[in-house]
Amino acid sequence: MARDGGVSCLRSSEMMSVGIGKMESPPLELDEVHVLAVDDSLVDRIVIERLLRITSCKVTAVDSGWRALEFLGLDNEKASAELDRLKVDLIITDYCMPGMTGYELLKKIKESSSFRQVPVVIMSSENVLTRIDRCLEEGAEDFLLKPVKLADVKRLRSYLTRDVKLSNANKRKLLEHSVPIQTSLPPPSSPDSSDSSRPLTNSPESSDSSPPLSPVEIFSSPLSSPIDDEDDDVLPSSPESSPTPEESPVRRQKMGSPGLLD
Amino acid sequence: MDALVAQLQMQYRNYTASLYQQGFLDDQFTELKKLQDDASPDFVAEVLSLFFEDCVKLIGNMARALDQTGTVDFSQVGASVHQLKGSSSSVGAKRVKGLCVTFKEYCEANNYEGCVRCLQQIDIEYKALKTKLQDMFNLEKQIVQAGGKVPQVDN
């Protein structure tokens, strides 16, 4: 770790590796997506790492919640105000881990001022609704059922990219493939999807209204895209692990939170 | 050369298809193959190799946990079974995973004989899979050496 706690090392491309256990940090470009993957299983770590790399993410994979906190610089009490923010765009963690569970890690991340806005995705081999709910309530962005497939990661990637830079047109396109949309949603007052500058206040009152989000693209495109009826199921019984419908608005709000739109 | 390649490819297709049909492999194995490309041509073999190492380690743990003279800590056994279930699921080792599910139930029921039986079966099963996959990877190598491409075989 670098002298000041290991954060600045990732902003410099000359720091090729961080000596935290067996972890290596790739040199980062500022506009590349960097994912921190946490899983105690070596096999799963290798697979998730590959899944993420194939979708053009830079990956740092660690084997425990403690290592993750260590990596993020959250493992000690003194949080130096001078520490530059580590660039982590997504944290994806297994739920069942010895020592610190993914849920506990999620809580710690959401309690931290520097990383609470980083989306956290939980992975689990068990499709337990109460577990999923708990994680989503605690602020998890998404919940993936293991074994994780390429389609799952591509979906994550698409809503991540949306928050990084992007013109309105691209955001709209990506949105069609990301969050599951309710078929019961009333159509937006602006049926013309190019009319993206219409303020949100004109949209009908629906669970999707989320004023802090800037673009109306949230409303404008999805209804014209093919909607997967399976997503109406309350229980994510399919391996797609869609969150329960009630959670969708919460997730969307989180995805649009200011910090991610840097 | 082409006739040889064609023959090898057919052999490969049949063999791989049979692995799916007989339940050795499932969808997730197909998913792993999607992650392999020219830049990482041995990805699947590497992951499976790690998986088999995991098998050895975890089965060893289970055996030791079951070998107590006195009380067996079934939760300890169960912890290792849970891990093996996870990794077998991640690589598409269908039969191993299925056995882990049963094994887990026996652990939860504190059923010693059931656990011992499962342990034996899992040991046999992962070794059988290892052999089958070795044969499959060998066929792939032969195809490539004969100048051909390895055909895509999904279940």
Boltz contact constraints between the chains, C-beta under 6 A:
constraints:
  - contact:
      token1: [A, 41]
      token2: [B, 86]
      max_distance: 6.0
  - contact:
      token1: [A, 41]
      token2: [B, 87]
      max_distance: 6.0
  - contact:
      token1: [A, 42]
      token2: [B, 50]
      max_distance: 6.0
  - contact:
      token1: [A, 43]
      token2: [B, 50]
      max_distance: 6.0
  - contact:
      token1: [A, 43]
      token2: [B, 51]
      max_distance: 6.0
  - contact:
      token1: [A, 43]
      token2: [B, 54]
      max_distance: 6.0
  - contact:
      token1: [A, 43]
      token2: [B, 87]
      max_distance: 6.0
  - contact:
      token1: [A, 43]
      token2: [B, 90]
      max_distance: 6.0
  - contact:
      token1: [A, 44]
      token2: [B, 90]
      max_distance: 6.0
  - contact:
      token1: [A, 46]
      token2: [B, 47]
      max_distance: 6.0
  - contact:
      token1: [A, 47]
      token2: [B, 90]
      max_distance: 6.0
  - contact:
      token1: [A, 50]
      token2: [B, 35]
      max_distance: 6.0
  - contact:
      token1: [A, 54]
      token2: [B, 35]
      max_distance: 6.0
  - contact:
      token1: [A, 125]
      token2: [B, 86]
      max_distance: 6.0
  - contact:
      token1: [A, 147]
      token2: [B, 28]
      max_distance: 6.0
  - contact:
      token1: [A, 147]
      token2: [B, 89]
      max_distance: 6.0
  - contact:
      token1: [A, 147]
      token2: [B, 90]
      max_distance: 6.0
  - contact:
      token1: [A, 149]
      token2: [B, 31]
      max_distance: 6.0
  - contact:
      token1: [A, 150]
      token2: [B, 34]
      max_distance: 6.0
